[in-house]
Amino acid sequence: MSDPIIDNLLDTVGDQEVGRAVPRALTPFKVPAYRKLAAALVFSSFASGVWLVALVWEVFRLGGGAAQLSLVSTMAAVGVIIPALLAGVVADRVPQKRILLAVAGVELAGMTVAAVAAYADVSTVGLLAGIAFVTGMAMSFYYPAYSALLPAIVPAEDLMAVNGFEGMVRPTVAQAIGPAAAGAVIGVAAPSLAFAVAAGAMVLALLALTTVPLTPVRRTLDEAHARHPVRSAFTDMGEGMRYMVRTPWLLATLVFACLSVLALMGPLEVLVPVFIKSTLEGDASHHSWVLGAFGIGGAIGSLAMASIRMPRRYLTVMMACWGFGSLPFILIAEATEIWMIVLATFVVGIFFAAPTVIWGTLLQRRVPPELLGRVSSLDFFVSISLMPVSMALVGPLSDLIGVRETFWISALAPALMCVVFWLWARMPADEVAHPLD
């Protein structure tokens, strides 16, 4: 399932140097396997974007508010966390294509059940929380498998472009086009139809994934591992953790990400839609505008980063963007109109996505290939480990100190933390000692 437009473009390049013939972000599309994987990514991202908005507004349709939305979001986050470390072991032992197919199948099942239940008017907040939990568990296996698969099908020199292009696609499709479509569908019909649209897109993602070639695993099991699979799984997890602990730039970035998620994700995913609905008297279309602005900002940030070489001071650029990119939450705190939140999330999207391109490339280039699945799962686990806490606490915290005050904390805490971890891990010296030009 390749893209004929990209194929034709690349065919005209001939034997010219690819970097001069097409934008750097498009160079990975010379690899047929990546074109197929990218198609699957587009469809699944669209499904995720539709699902996110449909889930929120189905909770509202059922009479729920901040507490009920926090419950559903928390269950999704808990589901992601539980198998996260095991997911890395599996990604290093099982062909990653099979893992991605299984994940897409579980997501399709969950979206279908939600659509049928909403249409039949038998949906409940408890059912939605259960579906969110199960699909969250499946998604835990996606990131390490996907991250481990990329270096097997894309040349090392194209990984920055891959991460940049995908960083553009994910926010554009998952956070702009998908939510916009969901808002439109919900506006003229109901969340049940939006769930059905998400399920249809996931069918297309499954079909695209079936065309991706099966790549060999990099981790072969010896006899001892084969005799004691459970014990060996824990041994493999420990190996990944030891690598993380003895690698300062990795450890510092992951701990920073963990604390940033605590400060940002609850307010962004729970308080923003509640604030739009309750304070600014907005609806699903306004929520989709905000998500769309975040996605478009992310696309611009990713495309900009994908179009340049790796910065010489890559760790400094990465931490500064992530840390100070939270400051627009101040504008959300003081918002009196929807456009103010739209503008703030647009800027946050730029400064969230651009360093993520650097981060993905760092993992793929500086982590040993046989450890990449496990380190990616640690990245996933540590980065989201406090997400359920953030989702669960943000409602009560905003009731206690106020919604606007909660947004102020979200704005300032990451900026302070990024400086602390940048200094603690001696990142300036590390990035000079390990150039990635």
DATA-V627245 format. One record per helix or strand of 3 or more residues. SS is the DSSP state (A for helix, B for strand). FROM is the first residue (numbers start at 0). LEN is the number of residues. Records with the same first field share a line. If there is no record, write none. Layout:
BEGIN
SS=FROM-LEN, FROM-LEN
END
This chain:
BEGIN
A=3-8, 17-4, 23-7, 31-30, 65-17, 83-10, 95-24, 124-29, 155-33, 190-20, 222-5, 228-17, 247-31, 283-23, 313-11, 328-5, 337-29, 368-16, 386-15, 402-22, 426-7
END
